[in-house]
Amino acid sequence: MAAGDRARLEELLHPSFRWVNHQGGTMSRQEYVDRNAGGGLVWRSQRLHDPTVTVVGTTAVLHTVVSDVVATTSGDEEFRMPVTQVWVLGDDSRWTCLAGHAGPRLSA
């Protein structure tokens, strides 16, 4: 996301993708891509802390705590929060993210 590569982000997201952000707002795949790749949000970095992945058949669930650093009008700001993502294995043997949830925010 830091590269602002829309095409690559779209490849990673399932066509039926849904996201719930740390404020409780929901986004479709298109809304998520618009916001995170070339929109008003500028990503600096993202770190995953102690990620765990559980795979059952063609479904995988990732749970982690992320530290996201984004540019704001007052400078870079870090958002630390738990994240859960659901990934599915397609007929083309590629994993795509079907859904995710972030939050609540752990630190300001």
C-alpha positions as CSV (number, residue, x, y, z in Angstrom):
1,M,0.0,0.0,0.0
2,A,2.9,2.3,0.6
3,A,3.7,2.1,-3.1
4,G,0.2,3.1,-4.0
5,D,0.0,0.2,-6.4
6,R,-3.8,-0.1,-7.1
7,A,-3.4,-3.1,-9.5
8,R,-1.4,-5.2,-7.0
9,L,-3.8,-4.4,-4.2
10,E,-6.8,-5.4,-6.3
11,E,-5.0,-8.7,-7.1
12,L,-4.8,-9.4,-3.4
13,L,-8.5,-8.7,-2.7
14,H,-11.4,-11.0,-3.5
15,P,-14.1,-9.5,-5.7
16,S,-16.5,-9.8,-2.8
17,F,-14.1,-8.3,-0.3
18,R,-15.4,-6.3,2.7
19,W,-13.5,-4.4,5.4
20,V,-14.5,-3.0,8.8
21,N,-12.1,-0.3,10.0
22,H,-11.1,0.6,13.5
23,Q,-14.0,3.2,13.7
24,G,-16.6,0.7,12.7
25,G,-17.0,1.9,9.1
26,T,-17.3,-0.7,6.3
27,M,-15.8,-0.6,2.9
28,S,-16.3,-2.6,-0.3
29,R,-13.3,-3.7,-2.3
30,Q,-13.5,-0.6,-4.5
31,E,-13.8,1.7,-1.6
32,Y,-10.9,0.1,0.2
33,V,-8.6,0.3,-2.9
34,D,-9.7,3.9,-3.5
35,R,-8.8,4.9,0.1
36,N,-5.6,2.9,0.4
37,A,-3.9,3.2,-3.0
38,G,-3.7,6.6,-4.5
39,G,-6.4,8.2,-2.4
40,G,-6.0,10.7,0.4
41,L,-4.2,8.2,2.7
42,V,-0.4,8.0,2.4
43,W,1.1,4.9,4.0
44,R,4.6,5.0,5.4
45,S,4.9,1.5,6.9
46,Q,3.1,-1.5,8.4
47,R,4.4,-4.0,10.8
48,L,2.7,-7.2,12.0
49,H,3.3,-8.3,15.6
50,D,3.1,-12.1,16.4
51,P,0.9,-13.1,13.5
52,T,-0.9,-16.4,13.7
53,V,-2.5,-18.1,10.7
54,T,-5.0,-21.0,10.9
55,V,-5.8,-22.8,7.7
56,V,-8.8,-25.1,7.3
57,G,-9.2,-26.4,3.8
58,T,-9.3,-23.5,1.4
59,T,-9.8,-20.9,4.1
60,A,-7.2,-19.1,6.2
61,V,-7.6,-16.7,9.1
62,L,-4.8,-14.3,10.0
63,H,-4.8,-12.7,13.4
64,T,-2.2,-10.1,14.4
65,V,-1.6,-6.7,15.9
66,V,-0.5,-4.1,13.4
67,S,1.4,-1.0,13.7
68,D,0.5,1.3,10.8
69,V,2.3,4.5,10.2
70,V,0.4,7.0,7.9
71,A,1.0,10.6,6.9
72,T,-1.4,13.1,8.3
73,T,-1.7,16.9,8.1
74,S,0.2,17.2,11.4
75,G,2.9,14.6,10.5
76,D,3.2,10.9,10.6
77,E,0.9,9.1,13.0
78,E,1.0,5.5,14.2
79,F,-2.1,3.3,14.5
80,R,-1.7,0.2,16.6
81,M,-4.6,-2.3,16.6
82,P,-5.6,-5.9,16.3
83,V,-6.5,-7.1,12.8
84,T,-8.3,-10.3,11.6
85,Q,-8.4,-11.2,8.0
86,V,-10.1,-14.1,6.2
87,W,-8.3,-15.4,3.1
88,V,-9.6,-17.9,0.5
89,L,-7.8,-20.1,-2.0
90,G,-9.2,-19.7,-5.5
91,D,-9.5,-22.2,-8.3
92,D,-6.4,-20.5,-9.8
93,S,-4.4,-21.6,-6.7
94,R,-4.1,-17.9,-5.5
95,W,-5.0,-16.7,-2.1
96,T,-7.2,-13.5,-1.9
97,C,-8.4,-11.6,1.1
98,L,-12.2,-12.0,1.4
99,A,-12.8,-10.0,4.6
100,G,-11.1,-8.2,7.4
101,H,-11.6,-6.2,10.6
102,A,-9.3,-3.8,12.3
103,G,-9.6,-2.4,15.8
104,P,-10.2,-1.1,18.2
105,R,-7.2,1.2,18.2
106,L,-4.8,0.4,21.0
107,S,-2.7,3.5,21.1
108,A,-3.0,7.1,19.9
